[in-house]
């Protein structure tokens, strides 16, 4: 099957815009970098993914290590918390990225997002051949190779070098700017958008938390932060949950909500944005059981993503080595996905961290409130250890779009989304074949009945082929058509999105038919 020219990411961005999944925020004012709005189809898809997660965590959690259902409760905490929260958690002191500025272009980059490539050029000097080495850089994205080759040509062809004498080192040898020998990244490298070399500054730490002020006076005393993760709200309420719900370790507290990070280089569409949603669960366990539960949650979360329609081979467990983990974490695995912009490599979708008792101990220290658990059965007190599966909801929507995207020129809409039916924004389209001869009345009646249970859309405009195509692009699994025969035999045609096959189903059986397929 031939594929269109533009990259998969560009096609996802344009399909999202054209069909109302995701729009650039503040678009009429030129947009705001790192902010996105979810349109009618996008919000529906996002809510469906959120609801599937909530159901799997809170309403119907998996069976635990003893074969009994786990106990996990939900919570919804404030985005703005007492500023001491972020001192205790370590975010005020340490939640930062290294960034560099370009003195020539005034652009700002995350240092570890800049990739440096060695370019060798053969030059003739007084009739003698010599080799010149230059260091060109680019942002680490799917166009990185093309970008470096284009820049190398631009730089050296202008200087009279012929193309065959320019040799760009193999991509596998390129280094992040942060790995260049000290000072060399600043003196020798051409910045990603610069014409001259040596214009990048030394890397500097940049705190990622957005701040504001509470009340009318703006001073250090009234400074507050927009939460950079939902997790801390759970730790702050851990004791209240313990005291008011019938839970005891092992138990979990789950939360879904907005988080904010002033990312230095937001990019790859909604993969890394400045305002995003997270789905996090903190699982509190007796200290001696920490590693068992960590392994349990890594396996469970990989299984859950597969259940949402992600191919096994598109997921990868990346165990973070000891020297790269947060100091308080006894073990961490990233669940990675084969993103279009990281392929053939994988990139983070969700993190599962064994956070030990770090957070509760810190909040205990800063608040001076005892957060120990009193285990009366075993006559002991302890600060529970925590396993945290932390995943991005908005990042999950990008995954669903990328994973479900299909391209088939033989179909009315070459681009279509093979979403898991229960996650699809619209479950069924209901159409009269033509907008006359009694068909609209029957179709409308069916639509009014079905919408009580399923998200449906009634559409009587354009040819039937065009209506199928629109639904395919939205990922709608079923299209139900009322035609001339329906009036005689009380049957409708149901078209299956994935096979494009049609079958006749009795009008009064359509609801049961959909219920059976939308699991
Ligand atoms: N409480 C732990 C925590 O927040 P994290 O790895 O920083 O860990 C968890 O974030 C998940 O949140 C990530 O795996 C990712 O899916 C999502 N996420 C983090 N930063 C994001 C951003 N700027 N834009 C979109 N999603 C983001």
Boltz pocket constraint, residues with backbone or C-beta under 6 A from the ligand:
constraints:
  - pocket:
      binder: B
      contacts: [[A, 228], [A, 229], [A, 230], [A, 231], [A, 261], [A, 263], [A, 270], [A, 271], [A, 272], [A, 273], [A, 274], [A, 275], [A, 276], [A, 277], [A, 278], [A, 280], [A, 348], [A, 349], [A, 350], [A, 351], [A, 388], [A, 390], [A, 391], [A, 392], [A, 393], [A, 394], [A, 395]]
      max_distance: 6.0
